[in-house]
Structure formats: structure tokens, C-alpha cells
Amino acid sequence: MANTWWELQILCEPALEDLIFWRLENFGCRGTASESKGKSSLVKGYLPKIKIHLLDLAALSLWLRQDALCVGLSVPTLDWELIDEEDWATSWKQYWKPEKIGDRLLINPAWLPPPNTSERLVIRLDPGVAFGTGNHPTTQLCLESLEMRLTGLPWDGVDNGSKHQPLVIADIGCGSGILSIAAWLLGAKKVYAVDTDPLAVQSTLSNLVLNNISPESLVTAEGSVDIVSKLVHEPVDGIVCNILADVIIQVLPEMNTIVKPSTWGIFSGILVEQSKAVADVLEQNGWIVATLWKKKEWCCLNVRRS
């Protein structure tokens, strides 16, 4: 069967759900979804057949078992089957509904009509195979942090007497583009969104069209910090980075090429137990951790230059 995908089905205790999402993302899943099954949760993950073999799935089952035992929860059950591309692309959408984030944002699935009236900034989104629907705690933490950073600045419609200039922001590991779009809607003058996954770049470009954002205002490219350094004309005012902790640690030294003394950062995709390791590397590279926000077992570091 051409273009076939593995659909992974994991029945687990609800308290284990976010840890399983993290494990599936780290494993390479292109999309995830969950639904309630009585007192349990059924988590689904999707990834291309050509990238994963049965031995890999057996290893994943062992990792899920170890994860559950480490936190004192019941061992989940993992089942898998092959489905064609059309089925996988639509099967998870039935579980995703509009969601309010923070005080000002509303994530609206692209296949559902937007609200007729809303005091919130509406992000129309079709993540495709990219990470970032607004459901994951790390994405929510980043969106709430962006709202805190950008609300009340003179270009967002609120006159607070501030003398700030419009901000330029870099989104490292943009996924579906949700954070970039939120930053632009909240008032950023220009956003540079990069991702090493070409499918994520395509997803971000598609979501720009859905939200009527010009490619000049939100520049999207395949790559990482090195690409941003080539695209920007001057250092950026803010950085958002919602990827895995080990990747953040790896790319942090490169970020010194795109920052200035007043640059701030929002870093997530970090398990709470990984936060000290990330904070240590941040401080080694000239950042100060101002706040640490937690949601379940995940955290978001709001930082500024030292």
C-alpha cells in the first residue's frame, strides 16, 4: 500500500497522557490525538511506515512501560495498525475543538467556521502533520507567555503610554506556525519562523494564508538559527522556541548571533525535571531565567539577556 502510516493506539491512565504525548513526539509521530474511554484515555499517534519498523514499535512499548513504572502508574497497552494517508489525515480531526488560550487567544480548527463574534484574537489552524494545535501544555504555556509579553504594547490597540518600538521575533522550530501567528496577531511587526522539517514549513505557509498574513510580515524558511541569522537585518527582540530540551541545549550557543542586550526568550518543550539542565546552559550563554511556568509535568522558561 503506497503512502501508508502507522496508527498507534495507547490505552492509559489519564495522568499518563502528557508523558505519552512527549514520548510519541520524541519517537517521531507526525500527529497525535486523544479521547476518553471510560476512566481511561486513548492516545493515538501517527507516523510514516517507511520510517519505523516493527522492532521500533516493540521498543516504544518498552519505553512506555518504563515511563509508567517510573511515575507509579499502570502500564499502558500499545496496539498498532497500518492505515492509508487519506484516513490518517482526517481521523484525528474529529477530536479537536476550538480552544481558548489565556485571556486573548482562540484557536479555531480551519475546517470549522470561525465564531461570528469574538473579543479574542482568532487563530485559524490546520496543523497537517506538524506539531502545534494548542492542545499540548507546552504550546499553551508559550502562547500565554507571548500574551504576557505583547499585551499592552502600543500597536495592539491598547494605549498604555509605552515607548516601545514594534518587535521582531524569531520562532525556532515553528511547527504548525501557531506561535508565529499568535505573535503577529498580538502585535509583532515581523516574525521569522523556521523549522528543520520541510513539512512543518509547508504547514506554517498554509496557515499564513488561512489567517490572511502576508509572507513579508511572517517570513518562513527551512532551517534553524543559522537561517534566521541570514534573514534578519538586525538582532531580534524576542525568541520563542518550543522544541525538545536537548535540541534547545544544542542550539542555544548559536542564538547569540541574533540577539541584543534587550532580547527576551520563551523556551518550552521541557519536562520539569529537565528544567535545571536547560537553565544552566541558558545562564552559560548569557541568559537569566526570570520565571518558570509549569503545567502538569511540563514547564516554560521566560528569560532575558543578562
Salt bridges, closest charged atoms under 4 A:
ASP18 OD2 - LYS296 NZ 3.20
GLU35 OE2 - LYS44 NZ 3.87
ASP67 OD2 - ARG23 NE 2.93
ASP126 OD2 - LYS93 NZ 3.66
GLU144 OE2 - LYS295 NZ 3.18
ASP156 OD2 - ARG104 NH1 3.30
ASP197 OD2 - ARG30 NH1 2.14
ASP237 OD1 - LYS260 NZ 2.66
ASP280 OD2 - LYS276 NZ 2.88
